[in-house]
Amino acid sequence: MLNENIIIGQALNERIKSGKTTLLDNLLIALANFTTGLFPDITTYIGAQSQGAETPSIWIDCYDLNTQRKLGSTDRHDFGAEITYWPEDQAANTEITNVVFMIADSLNTVSHTENIFTCYTKESDITDNVGHVVCNFYAYQQTIADDPLIRIADKELNT
């Protein structure tokens, strides 16, 4: 479920409606819900917004991902995400610093649906009067084999 002050693109909206969100989608939604929980009066955007964006606003995007096969059928996914704060008044350095601090200080784990994402590194800075929090998350995911042989074996076991 999305909080009401989250703006998403059409492709993500269609995946949500069809029930086909990815693990990355769930991380972005979890981060957006996290930021709107901290700042309910600030609009949060997932991904790029070409025009019509409000300020102040928060932007959530992913810049990196890596997958490692673990024992059995478990994968560890690592994601790099950036949370950007655009203030209404770009001269308000104290406001930017406080928002960046609150995000970085509060960010430990986020979840959406049954996915739990653990933040293991985070850094922040203010560049050109815009606040940035760069963070890395990991999540484990069970891989379900879709090989035809596995489907036949599952069918035989369940009859």
N, C-alpha and C positions, 0 to 999 in steps of 0.2 A: 504494500500500500504506500502511496506517495502522499506526503503532506501537501496541503493545497498551494503553498507558495513555491513549489518546485516547477520549473519549466523544462520540458524535455523535447527532443526532436521527434519527428514523425516516425522514423525507423524504430526507435526505442518504444514509442507509444504502440506501434503495431505489434512488436514482440511481446509487450506486456499484455495486450488484449488477446493475443493468440496463445498465451501461456508458454511462450518459447524464449524466455529470457535466458541469457548466458550467465556464467559465473561472473564475468566482468560487468555485465549489466547490473547484477545484484550488488556488486561492490559499489558501483557509482550511485545506485539508489540508496544503499545504506549510508554512504557518505553524505548524500543530499539530505536524507532524513536526519542525520546527526547534526548537520549545520543548521537546519531549520529548527531543530530542537533547542540549540544554543541561542539562535537569533531568529525568533519567530516573525519579526517584522521585516526581515531582509529576504528578498527573492533569491533563490538559488537556481542556477542554470546547470544542466548536465550537458557537457559537450559545447560545441561552438554555437554561437548565436550571431547571425549575420547583421541584424539590425533590431532596433526597438528595445534594447536592453535598458532596464532601470538601474539607477544608482541610489543608494548603495546596493551592491549585489555580490553574490558569491558564485564562483564558477568551479565546477568539478570536472576533471578530465584525467584520463589515464595516459601515461607516456611510455610505459614499458611493461612487458610481461615475460615470464619465463616459467616453463613447466618441467618438473623433474618426476620421473617415474620412481616410485618407492616400492617397497615389498608388496607382494600380492597385487591387488588391483587398485592401489591407492596412488593418486598423483598429488604432488605439492605444487601449487601455483603461487608464484610471486608476482605482485603487481606494484608498479610505481604509479603513484597518483599525485596530482597537484590540486591544491585548493587555493584559489586566488580570490582576494577581497578587493573590490573596487569601491572606494568610499564615495559618498556624495560630494564631500569637500576634500579635494586632494591635498589641501594644505593642513588637514587635521591629522598630523602625525601621531598624536597621542591616541586618537580613536583607532587608527590603523594598527598601532602597536598593541593596543588592548585586544582587538579582535584576533589578531595573529596569535597572541599569547593564549587567549582562551581556547582557540582551536587546537593549538599544539599541546597545551597542558591537558586538555580533556580527551584527547584522541588516544585510545588504547585498543579497544576492540569495537567493531561495528558489526551489525548483522542485518540480514534481510532474508526472508523466507527461512529456510533451514541452514543457510550459509553463515558461518562465523568467520570474520576476517580479523586477524591479529596484526596490529601495527608494531613493527620491530625497529624501525628507524624513522625519525622525523627531523626535519630542519626547516628553519623559517628565515625569511629576510623581507626587507622592504626595498623595492627597486622602483624608482620613478614614482614614488608615493602610491604604490600598489603593493598590498601585502601578499606574500606567498608562503604556503606551507607545503613542502614536498615530503611525501611519506611513502614508506614501503610496507606492504601487507603480504601476509601469506594465508592461504586457505588450503585445506585438504579436501579432495573430492574422490569419491569412490567411482571407479571406472566400471561401467557395465559392458561386458563383452557383447558385441553385436554380430559375431561370426555366425554363419548359418549352422555350423556344427554345434555351437553352444545352444542355439535356439532349438535344434532337434533334441539335444540332450535334456534341456529344460522341459520340453514338451513330454518326453518319455518319462521323466521323473515325476511330473505332475499328473500323469494319467493312471 
